[in-house]
Amino acid sequence: MEKEFKLVIEQPVSIREQVLNGIGQMILSGQIGPLERIFEGKLAKQLGVSRTPVREALHILEMQGFLEALPRIGYQVKETRWDELTQICEIRTITETLVVRWAIEKITPEELSALEANVNEAEAELKNGITERFASLDAGFHDILFRASGSRMLEEICRLLRRHMYLYRMRALHEPDSARCTLEGHRAILERIRERDVPGAEMAVRNHLEFVKRDICQNVFEGRSGS
């Protein structure tokens, strides 16, 4: 006897995804700041949606580490902490050196061209004094690189770590000097990949992430090296 499968398609999936992405972007951009409280009902009303997609989005963002639940109250954006940032940087160094190692083996001409176009576009914008789009271009550079590794699992891990980093990073990326040094790091990584230089690419990643940590320390923690 042939099996019958029943599947209930919950609608609207697109609204749920839009709410999740929208709230996530508000957190990453600083529109909802550290320790700021988020109330499910109030947010649903402001977004013009029911409470269900908002509740689900807040729960996912809590599981991803962006929010902390406040019993019987709601949620708040996690406070930025130096020890957590240090851990993220160390883990990213391990995962992203693996990314460039695999990318050198598997990168396509189209992906290499996309990396170069990203770097050139970011350079042109910075020369014109434009920093508003740099955070998006920065994310785009890493997304291309993650895909070039050829590993969906590694890509997902790296994306999550990068999103956590952006809780700290968004403020610094609007500073021209920070953006220029970030761009230099991207170009160094690109050049080493183009030359198929595995040790050089791994070193470029380490140098880039070490700069990022120092930059966040200066712009977010005001030079503090603890707590």
N, C-alpha and C positions, 0 to 999 in steps of 0.2 A: 504494500500500500504506500502510495507516494505521500511524503510529508507535506503538510501545509504550514506555511510560515506566515505569521501575522506581525506586521510592524506598524506601530502608531507613529506617524510623522508629526512631531510637534511644531506648530507654527507660532510666530514667525521666527525661524532660525536667524534670518538676516538681521532682525532687530536686536536679538540677543547678542550677536557678534558685534554689531555697531555700538551697543551700549558698553560692552566689555572694552572694545578698542578705544571708545571715546573717553571712558573714565580713566583707563590706563594712560592715555595721552595727557589728560588733565593732571595726573600725578607726575608723569615724567617731565612735563613742561613747567612744573611748579605752580600751575594754576590752583591746584590743591596742595598746600605745603606740608612739610613735616609736622606731625602731631596735630594737624588740623582734623577735626572730627567730621565724619560723614554720616548723615542720617538717611536711611533707606527711603523713607516716605518723602522727605523733603527733596532728595535728589531725583526721585522718580517724577515728582511734580515739575521740577525745573526742566527735566529732559522731555517731558510730555509723553511719558510711557507708563505702563503699569509697573507695579512694584516687583513682579516676578523676574523680569530680565535684569533689573537692578540688583535684586537679592542674589541672583546667580553670579552676576559679574563681580560683586563684592566678595563673595565666597571664593571665587577663583583667584582673585587678586590677593586674598589672604593666604591661600595655599601657595601662591607664587612668591610670597614674602614681601609684598608691597604694602599690605595693610595689617593692622593688629585689631583683633576683635575686642570690643569693650562690652562686657556682659550687661545685658538689659539696656544698653545705650546705643551702640552702633559700631562704627569702625573709626580708626584714625590712621593716617599715613605714618609708616614707620619712621622713627627718628634716624638720621644718618649717624653712623658710628664708625670710628676709625678702625677698630679691630675687625669689623665686618668688611670694610673696604679693603683692608690688607688681605683678608682671606680671598675675596673675590679676585683681586689682582693676581694672587698666587695661582689660583685655580685657572684663571684665564690664560696665564702664561703657559701652563701645561697643555690646555686644550688647544690654544691657538698656535703654538709651535707645531702641534700635530696637524692642525689645519693646513699650515703652509707646506709642511712636508708632503702631505697627501696631494695638496693642490699642485705642487710642482710636477707630480706624476700624472695628474689627471686633467689639469686645466685645459679648456678648449680655446682655440683662437678667439672665439666670440667673447668668452669670459675675460680673457686677457685684454681685449679691446675695451670691454665694459669697465674694467678697473682703470685703464688709462684714461678713458673718457670722464670717469668720475673725478679722478685726480685733477685733470685739466680744467673741468668745470669749476671745481672748488677753488683752484688757483685763480681762475679768472674773476670769480666773485670776490675773493679776498683782495685782489689787486684793485677792485673798484670800491673797496670799503664795505662790502656787503657781507654780513655775518648771519643774517636771519635764517638762511637756508642751510647753513653749514652743518647743523646737527643732523638734518635729514640726509645730507650728502655723506656725512661720517657714517651714519647707520647703513647707507647704501653700499659704501665701500666694503664694510665688513660682511654684509649680506651676500654680496657677490663672491667674496673670498670663502665664506662658509660653504656656499653651494659648490664652489670649485673643488672642495675636498672630496666630493663624491659620496659623502656619508650623511644620510638623512639624520641619523641619531646624533652624530657629532654636531651637525648644523643646529639641531634643536637645543642641545646643551649650551652651545655657544650663544645662541640667541637669548636664552633665558639669563645667562650670566651678563650679557651686554645690557639687557633691560634693567637688571639690578644695578649695574654700574651707572646707568643714566639717572638714577635717583640722585647721584652725587655729581654727575658730569654736566648736566644741562646748563647750570649756571656758568661754568668755566668756558663752555663752547661758544658763548656769546662774546667772550673777550678776544679781541683781534690777535694778541700775542699767543694766546692758547690755541686758537684756531690755526695760526700759521705753523706752530710747532707740531700740532697734530697732523697737518698736511705733510710736513716734512717726513714724519714717521710713516705715513701712508706711501709716500713716494719711494722711501727706502725699501719698504716691503715689496712694492711693485717691481722695483729694479732687480732685487735679488730673485724674485720669482721668474722674471723674464730671462735672467741669466742661468736659471736652473741651479742656483746656488743654495743648497739646502742649509748648510751651517750658517751662511750669511743671512738667509731669510729668517731662520730661527732667532738669530741674534737681533735682527731688526725688530722682530716682534717683542722680544724681551726689553729692548731699549725703548720702544714705543710705549709699552705698558708701564715701565718704570717712570717715564715722563708723565703719563696720565696720573699715576698715583701722586707724584710730587705736585702736579698742577692742581689736583683736587685738594690736596693738603693746604695749598696756598690760598685757593679761592673759596673753599668751603669751610675748612677747619682753621683758617687764619694762622697757618704755620704750626698748629699744635701737632704733636706726634703721639698723642694718647687720648683715650676716651673720645 
